[in-house]
Amino acid sequence: MKRILPAIITLPFICGTAQADPALVGRIFTHANLNVPFKKLERLTGKPVAVEPGRRHYQVGQCHIQAENADGDNKTVNNLKLTVTPDCTFDLSQLVKAPKGTYAHELTFLKFARIKQVGAMAIPCLDLCSAPHPYVHMSWQGGADEEYLQIDIEKEIDDAQSREAADKWIQDTKQLEGEKYHPNGIAWTDKHYQRGLSFFKDIPISTIQIGYCFLDACNP
């Protein structure tokens, strides 16, 4: 479940009142907009509102979309990330094997786990976390029949439901580890990751990332 996390820099965005067309967001989150020049993607997104090395941010209506490049040339889109809402969503079945009408904003961790047969999730910073935006996530990578697509779903621990789930995970881990427990000092194994899903199973995701080269492997 090891994941190489890209550095995330939080930037201020000017959020307009224009509504995004859900059909446009669905047209953006397709295979046709991966491993292509940024200029092709920007026919749909418009110009970026912020640019960083290897990363561009777009505001499509009220939808925040992030596009990343893994090799540093800042020319080719490797992956796309969306902050999901009922108006900022897309049908996952247009990318991978999933029931038609599997919309990103309706995903919970358990629903995604069942659809893509994922058994575990991770939390980068479990206890005494100093990260400004602590979160949990679940990762998946398809095989050749799904074009080796990578997906990562996340939920920021920023509301009562997610904080309660995280606290339960901490207490469960303390009980599991006993005297060996040290905050953020345990040796993570599948048993820890799998137990986490039981606490976050019904919690909706907040972001979804699709594409290539942001997990362990870089395919194709």
C-alpha positions as CSV (number, residue, x, y, z in Angstrom):
1,M,0.0,0.0,0.0
2,K,3.1,2.2,-0.2
3,R,2.4,5.5,-1.9
4,I,4.7,8.2,-3.1
5,L,2.8,11.3,-2.2
6,P,3.3,14.5,-4.3
7,A,3.8,17.7,-2.4
8,I,0.5,19.4,-2.1
9,I,0.6,23.2,-1.8
10,T,-2.6,24.9,-0.8
11,L,-3.2,28.0,-2.7
12,P,-6.0,30.6,-2.5
13,F,-8.5,30.4,-5.3
14,I,-11.1,33.0,-6.3
15,C,-14.3,31.1,-6.4
16,G,-16.8,32.6,-8.7
17,T,-20.5,32.0,-8.7
18,A,-20.6,30.3,-12.1
19,Q,-21.9,26.7,-12.0
20,A,-19.8,24.0,-13.7
21,D,-21.5,21.9,-16.2
22,P,-21.3,18.3,-14.8
23,A,-21.1,17.0,-18.4
24,L,-17.9,19.2,-18.9
25,V,-16.3,17.7,-15.8
26,G,-17.1,14.3,-17.2
27,R,-15.5,15.2,-20.5
28,I,-12.3,16.3,-18.6
29,F,-11.9,13.1,-16.5
30,T,-11.4,10.6,-19.4
31,H,-8.5,8.7,-20.8
32,A,-8.4,11.2,-23.7
33,N,-7.0,13.8,-21.3
34,L,-4.2,11.7,-19.8
35,N,-0.7,11.6,-21.2
36,V,-1.5,14.5,-23.5
37,P,-0.1,18.1,-23.7
38,F,-1.5,20.5,-21.2
39,K,-2.7,22.7,-24.1
40,K,-5.1,19.9,-25.1
41,L,-6.6,19.7,-21.6
42,E,-6.9,23.5,-21.5
43,R,-9.3,23.4,-24.5
44,L,-11.8,22.2,-21.9
45,T,-10.5,23.7,-18.6
46,G,-9.4,27.1,-19.9
47,K,-6.2,28.7,-18.6
48,P,-4.8,27.7,-15.2
49,V,-5.5,29.9,-12.2
50,A,-2.2,28.9,-10.7
51,V,1.0,27.1,-12.0
52,E,3.7,25.3,-10.0
53,P,6.5,23.1,-11.1
54,G,4.8,20.0,-12.4
55,R,1.4,21.1,-11.4
56,R,-1.4,23.3,-12.7
57,H,-4.7,24.4,-11.0
58,Y,-7.9,25.1,-12.9
59,Q,-11.2,26.5,-11.8
60,V,-14.0,25.1,-14.0
61,G,-17.1,26.9,-12.7
62,Q,-17.0,26.1,-8.9
63,C,-14.9,23.0,-9.5
64,H,-11.3,22.8,-8.5
65,I,-9.2,20.6,-10.8
66,Q,-5.5,19.9,-10.4
67,A,-3.4,18.5,-13.2
68,E,0.1,17.1,-12.6
69,N,3.2,16.1,-14.6
70,A,5.5,13.5,-13.2
71,D,8.7,13.9,-15.3
72,G,9.2,17.6,-14.7
73,D,8.9,18.9,-18.2
74,N,5.6,20.6,-17.3
75,K,4.2,19.8,-20.7
76,T,2.3,16.6,-20.4
77,V,-0.7,15.7,-18.2
78,N,0.0,12.5,-16.2
79,N,-2.9,12.7,-13.7
80,L,-5.9,14.7,-12.7
81,K,-7.4,15.5,-9.3
82,L,-10.9,16.7,-8.5
83,T,-12.4,18.1,-5.3
84,V,-15.8,16.3,-5.5
85,T,-19.3,17.7,-4.9
86,P,-22.7,16.9,-6.5
87,D,-21.9,19.5,-9.2
88,C,-18.2,18.5,-9.5
89,T,-18.3,14.8,-10.4
90,F,-17.9,12.2,-13.1
91,D,-19.0,8.6,-13.8
92,L,-16.2,6.3,-12.8
93,S,-17.4,3.7,-15.3
94,Q,-16.2,5.7,-18.2
95,L,-12.6,5.0,-17.0
96,V,-12.6,1.6,-15.3
97,K,-14.8,-1.4,-14.8
98,A,-17.6,-0.2,-12.5
99,P,-21.4,-0.1,-12.6
100,K,-22.7,2.6,-14.9
101,G,-23.7,5.6,-12.8
102,T,-20.9,5.2,-10.3
103,Y,-20.4,8.9,-9.6
104,A,-17.3,10.1,-7.8
105,H,-19.2,12.3,-5.3
106,E,-21.3,9.3,-4.2
107,L,-18.3,7.2,-3.4
108,T,-17.6,6.0,0.2
109,F,-14.5,4.1,1.0
110,L,-16.4,0.8,1.3
111,K,-18.2,1.4,-1.9
112,F,-15.0,1.9,-3.8
113,A,-13.4,-1.0,-2.0
114,R,-16.1,-3.3,-3.1
115,I,-16.2,-2.1,-6.7
116,K,-12.4,-2.3,-7.2
117,Q,-11.7,-5.1,-4.7
118,V,-9.5,-3.0,-2.4
119,G,-9.1,-4.3,1.1
120,A,-7.1,-1.6,2.9
121,M,-6.7,2.1,3.4
122,A,-4.0,4.3,4.8
123,I,-3.5,7.4,7.0
124,P,-0.2,9.2,6.4
125,C,-0.2,10.6,9.9
126,L,-2.2,8.7,12.5
127,D,-1.5,10.2,16.0
128,L,-0.1,13.6,17.2
129,C,-0.2,14.7,13.5
130,S,1.3,18.1,12.8
131,A,0.2,18.1,9.1
132,P,-1.9,21.1,8.3
133,H,-4.5,18.9,6.4
134,P,-4.5,15.4,7.8
135,Y,-6.3,12.9,5.6
136,V,-7.0,9.2,4.9
137,H,-6.7,7.6,1.4
138,M,-7.2,4.4,-0.5
139,S,-5.2,3.6,-3.7
140,W,-5.8,1.2,-6.6
141,Q,-4.1,0.4,-9.9
142,G,-5.7,-1.6,-12.7
143,G,-4.1,-4.2,-15.0
144,A,-3.6,-4.1,-18.7
145,D,-7.4,-4.5,-19.3
146,E,-7.9,-1.2,-17.5
147,E,-4.9,0.5,-19.1
148,Y,-3.0,0.3,-15.8
149,L,-5.0,3.3,-14.6
150,Q,-4.2,4.5,-11.0
151,I,-6.8,5.9,-8.7
152,D,-6.5,7.4,-5.3
153,I,-9.5,8.6,-3.2
154,E,-9.0,10.8,-0.2
155,K,-11.0,12.3,2.7
156,E,-9.6,15.2,4.7
157,I,-10.1,14.7,8.5
158,D,-12.0,18.0,8.8
159,D,-15.4,17.2,10.2
160,A,-17.0,15.5,13.2
161,Q,-17.6,12.2,11.3
162,S,-14.1,11.8,10.0
163,R,-12.5,12.9,13.3
164,E,-14.5,10.3,15.2
165,A,-13.4,7.6,12.7
166,A,-9.8,8.7,13.0
167,D,-10.0,8.6,16.8
168,K,-11.5,5.1,16.7
169,W,-8.6,4.0,14.4
170,I,-6.1,5.5,16.8
171,Q,-7.6,3.7,19.8
172,D,-7.9,0.4,17.9
173,T,-4.2,0.7,16.9
174,K,-3.2,1.4,20.5
175,Q,-5.0,-1.7,21.6
176,L,-3.6,-3.7,18.8
177,E,0.0,-2.7,19.5
178,G,-0.1,-2.6,23.3
179,E,3.1,-1.5,24.8
180,K,4.8,-1.3,21.4
181,Y,2.6,1.6,20.4
182,H,4.3,4.9,19.7
183,P,2.6,7.8,17.8
184,N,3.4,7.5,14.2
185,G,6.1,5.1,15.0
186,I,4.5,1.7,14.3
187,A,5.5,-0.6,11.5
188,W,2.4,-0.5,9.2
189,T,1.2,-3.8,7.8
190,D,-1.9,-5.0,6.0
191,K,-3.6,-5.7,9.3
192,H,-3.4,-2.0,10.3
193,Y,-4.6,-0.8,6.9
194,Q,-7.5,-3.3,6.7
195,R,-8.7,-2.4,10.1
196,G,-8.9,1.3,9.1
197,L,-11.5,0.6,6.5
198,S,-13.9,-0.6,9.2
199,F,-13.9,2.9,10.7
200,F,-14.1,4.9,7.5
201,K,-16.3,2.6,5.4
202,D,-19.4,4.8,5.3
203,I,-17.6,8.2,5.0
204,P,-17.8,10.0,1.6
205,I,-14.6,10.9,-0.1
206,S,-13.6,14.5,-0.7
207,T,-11.1,14.2,-3.6
208,I,-10.3,11.7,-6.3
209,Q,-7.1,11.5,-8.4
210,I,-6.8,9.5,-11.6
211,G,-4.0,8.9,-14.0
212,Y,-0.4,7.6,-13.9
213,C,2.9,8.0,-12.1
214,F,1.7,9.1,-8.7
215,L,1.6,5.7,-7.0
216,D,4.5,3.2,-6.8
217,A,4.6,2.3,-10.4
218,C,4.6,4.4,-13.5
219,N,2.6,2.7,-16.3
220,P,2.3,2.7,-19.1
